[in-house]
C-alpha cells in the first residue's frame, strides 16, 4: 500500500518558538534539547502521511476542521491541514495559558 504524502512546512514564528524552547532546555541539558527537537521534527514530519491523526484544535475559534493540535514533551504543536501541505503554526509550552485564535 502506498501512502499519499504531502509537504510539511513550518512558519517562521513556529520555528522561532521551537528554537527558543530548545535554547531554554539547553541551559539544563544539551542532550535533552536535541532529543526534544528531534522528536518534534519526527512527529511533525509524520503528518505528511497522516495529517488528520491528531484531534481538532479546541482553542481555534470557528475551526473548520483543518486546524489540529497535539502535545509532545510538554509542548503543544498547532497546525493546519491544507490540500497540498501541512502548515506548522505554533509551538507553546503546555504550562502556558492557551491562546484562543
Residue frames relative to the residue before (quaternion, step in Angstrom):
aa qw qx qy qz dx dy dz
X 1.0000 0.0000 0.0000 0.0000 0.00 0.00 0.00
X 0.2187 -0.7716 0.5873 0.1091 3.58 -0.84 1.00
X 0.2720 -0.7663 0.5636 0.1455 3.54 -0.80 1.06
X 0.4568 -0.6567 0.5251 0.2902 3.54 -1.07 0.74
X 0.1481 -0.7942 0.5864 0.0581 3.56 -0.89 0.94
X 0.0865 -0.7607 0.6406 0.0591 3.54 -1.08 0.85
X 0.6158 -0.5630 0.4042 0.3748 3.57 -1.25 0.30
X 0.1998 -0.7177 0.6501 0.1492 3.52 -1.29 0.54
X 0.0071 -0.8040 0.5927 -0.0480 3.56 -0.67 1.16
X 0.2836 -0.7356 0.5948 0.1570 3.53 -1.04 0.86
X 0.3469 -0.6942 0.5696 0.2705 3.58 -0.98 0.73
X 0.6935 -0.5051 0.3155 0.4054 3.58 -1.22 0.45
X 0.6449 0.5351 -0.3288 0.4355 3.58 0.94 -0.85
X 0.6668 0.4999 -0.3040 0.4616 3.60 0.91 -0.88
X 0.6456 0.5084 -0.3225 0.4699 3.60 0.99 -0.77
X 0.6323 0.5185 -0.3224 0.4769 3.57 1.03 -0.79
X 0.6524 0.5119 -0.3135 0.4626 3.58 0.96 -0.84
X 0.6376 0.5114 -0.3252 0.4756 3.60 1.03 -0.74
X 0.6519 0.5100 -0.3132 0.4656 3.59 0.93 -0.86
X 0.6506 0.5119 -0.3121 0.4661 3.59 0.96 -0.85
X 0.6419 0.5160 -0.3200 0.4683 3.58 0.99 -0.83
X 0.6826 0.4840 -0.2904 0.4642 3.58 0.89 -0.90
X 0.6247 0.5250 -0.3389 0.4683 3.59 1.04 -0.69
X 0.6358 0.5165 -0.3234 0.4737 3.57 1.04 -0.73
X 0.6664 0.4932 -0.2985 0.4728 3.59 0.89 -0.93
X 0.6138 0.5920 -0.3278 0.4067 3.57 1.05 -0.83
X 0.5604 0.6109 -0.3859 0.4048 3.57 1.15 -0.54
X 0.7353 0.3622 -0.2112 0.5324 3.59 1.14 -0.63
X 0.8152 -0.0797 0.1094 0.5632 3.57 0.93 -0.86
X 0.3635 -0.7276 0.5450 0.2034 3.54 -0.62 1.15
X 0.6282 0.5525 -0.3263 0.4400 3.58 1.00 -0.85
X 0.6690 0.4892 -0.2971 0.4741 3.59 0.94 -0.86
X 0.6297 0.5375 -0.3335 0.4509 3.58 0.99 -0.80
X 0.6570 0.5018 -0.3023 0.4745 3.56 0.96 -0.87
X 0.6464 0.5221 -0.3172 0.4570 3.59 0.97 -0.86
X 0.6574 0.5051 -0.3147 0.4623 3.59 0.86 -0.93
X 0.6687 0.5030 -0.3025 0.4565 3.58 0.84 -0.96
X 0.6778 0.4910 -0.2950 0.4610 3.59 0.87 -0.94
X 0.6608 0.5105 -0.3056 0.4576 3.58 0.95 -0.87
X 0.6534 0.5019 -0.3159 0.4705 3.58 0.98 -0.81
X 0.6556 0.4902 -0.3205 0.4766 3.60 0.93 -0.79
X 0.6329 0.5255 -0.3315 0.4619 3.59 0.99 -0.79
X 0.6726 0.4968 -0.2952 0.4623 3.60 0.92 -0.91
X 0.6938 0.4535 -0.2908 0.4778 3.58 0.91 -0.82
X 0.6058 0.5472 -0.3589 0.4525 3.61 1.06 -0.63
X 0.6324 0.5453 -0.3363 0.4353 3.60 1.06 -0.71
X 0.5391 0.6255 -0.3981 0.3994 3.60 1.22 -0.34
X 0.5235 0.6395 -0.4058 0.3902 3.59 1.22 -0.38
X 0.7446 0.3761 -0.2018 0.5132 3.58 1.14 -0.64
X 0.7982 0.1262 -0.0363 0.5879 3.59 1.12 -0.70
X 0.0386 -0.8680 0.4945 0.0255 3.62 0.57 1.09
X 0.7422 0.4047 -0.2304 0.4820 3.59 1.11 -0.52
X 0.3715 0.7632 -0.4661 0.2495 3.59 1.19 0.41
X 0.6924 0.4307 -0.2757 0.5091 3.60 1.19 -0.39
X 0.6067 -0.5913 0.3845 0.3666 3.60 -1.15 0.53
X 0.6513 -0.4886 0.4069 0.4142 3.51 -1.33 0.30
X 0.5157 -0.6270 0.4886 0.3197 3.56 -1.15 0.64
X 0.2906 -0.8074 0.4919 0.1472 3.56 -0.29 1.28
X 0.6626 0.4972 -0.3112 0.4657 3.61 1.22 -0.25
X 0.5550 0.5967 -0.3965 0.4228 3.59 1.27 -0.11
X 0.3580 -0.7249 0.5506 0.2079 3.56 -0.68 1.12
X 0.8509 0.0630 -0.0699 0.5169 3.57 -1.06 0.81
X 0.1292 0.8153 -0.5484 0.1334 3.56 0.92 0.92
X 0.2903 -0.7808 0.5352 0.1399 3.56 -0.68 1.13
X 0.6510 -0.5173 0.3043 0.4648 3.58 1.30 0.16
X 0.6282 0.5494 -0.3403 0.4332 3.57 1.24 -0.13
X 0.6529 0.4854 -0.3166 0.4877 3.62 1.23 -0.27
X 0.0237 0.7999 -0.5944 0.0798 3.55 -0.75 1.11
X 0.0807 -0.7995 0.5941 0.0357 3.56 -1.25 0.35
X 0.0103 -0.7720 0.6352 0.0200 3.53 -1.29 0.47
X 0.3449 -0.7255 0.5601 0.2024 3.56 -1.29 0.37
X 0.0613 0.7681 -0.6329 0.0755 3.53 -1.04 0.92
X 0.8358 -0.0013 -0.0502 0.5468 3.59 -0.82 1.03
X 0.6661 -0.5245 0.2789 0.4510 3.58 1.00 0.86
X 0.5993 0.5106 -0.3846 0.4819 3.59 1.20 0.47
X 0.2790 -0.7509 0.5825 0.1376 3.54 -0.92 1.01
X 0.1305 -0.7928 0.5948 0.0265 3.54 -0.68 1.18
X 0.1314 -0.7856 0.6032 0.0415 3.58 -0.72 1.13
X 0.0473 0.8074 -0.5852 0.0582 3.54 -0.99 0.85
X 0.3066 -0.7291 0.5851 0.1791 3.53 -1.33 0.37
X 0.2843 -0.7458 0.5815 0.1575 3.54 -0.93 0.96
X 0.0660 -0.7801 0.6219 -0.0152 3.55 -0.70 1.19
X 0.6918 -0.4918 0.3075 0.4302 3.63 -1.14 0.33
X 0.8166 0.2507 -0.1205 0.5057 3.59 0.92 -0.82
X 0.8058 0.1368 -0.0843 0.5699 3.59 1.23 -0.01
X 0.3136 -0.6572 0.6368 0.2534 3.48 -1.45 0.17
X 0.1762 -0.7933 0.5787 0.0688 3.56 -0.75 1.07
X 0.2626 -0.7378 0.6020 0.1557 3.59 -0.68 1.11
X 0.2065 -0.8455 0.4892 0.0557 3.55 -0.52 1.25
X 0.8282 -0.0258 0.1067 0.5496 3.57 0.85 -0.93
X 0.0698 -0.7489 0.6570 0.0511 3.53 -1.25 0.64
X 0.0755 0.7977 -0.5894 0.1028 3.57 -0.67 1.14
X 0.5100 -0.6062 0.4982 0.3525 3.56 -1.11 0.61
X 0.5194 -0.6890 0.4133 0.2909 3.57 -0.86 0.93
X 0.5985 0.5576 -0.3739 0.4372 3.62 1.19 -0.24
X 0.5647 0.5876 -0.3855 0.4327 3.59 1.26 -0.29
X 0.5720 -0.5625 0.4648 0.3747 3.55 -1.19 0.57
X 0.4058 -0.7128 0.5031 0.2723 3.59 -0.74 0.94
X 0.3349 -0.7144 0.5795 0.2041 3.52 -1.16 0.70
X 0.3098 -0.6841 0.6156 0.2390 3.52 -1.01 0.78
X 0.0068 -0.8138 0.5797 -0.0400 3.56 -0.87 0.93
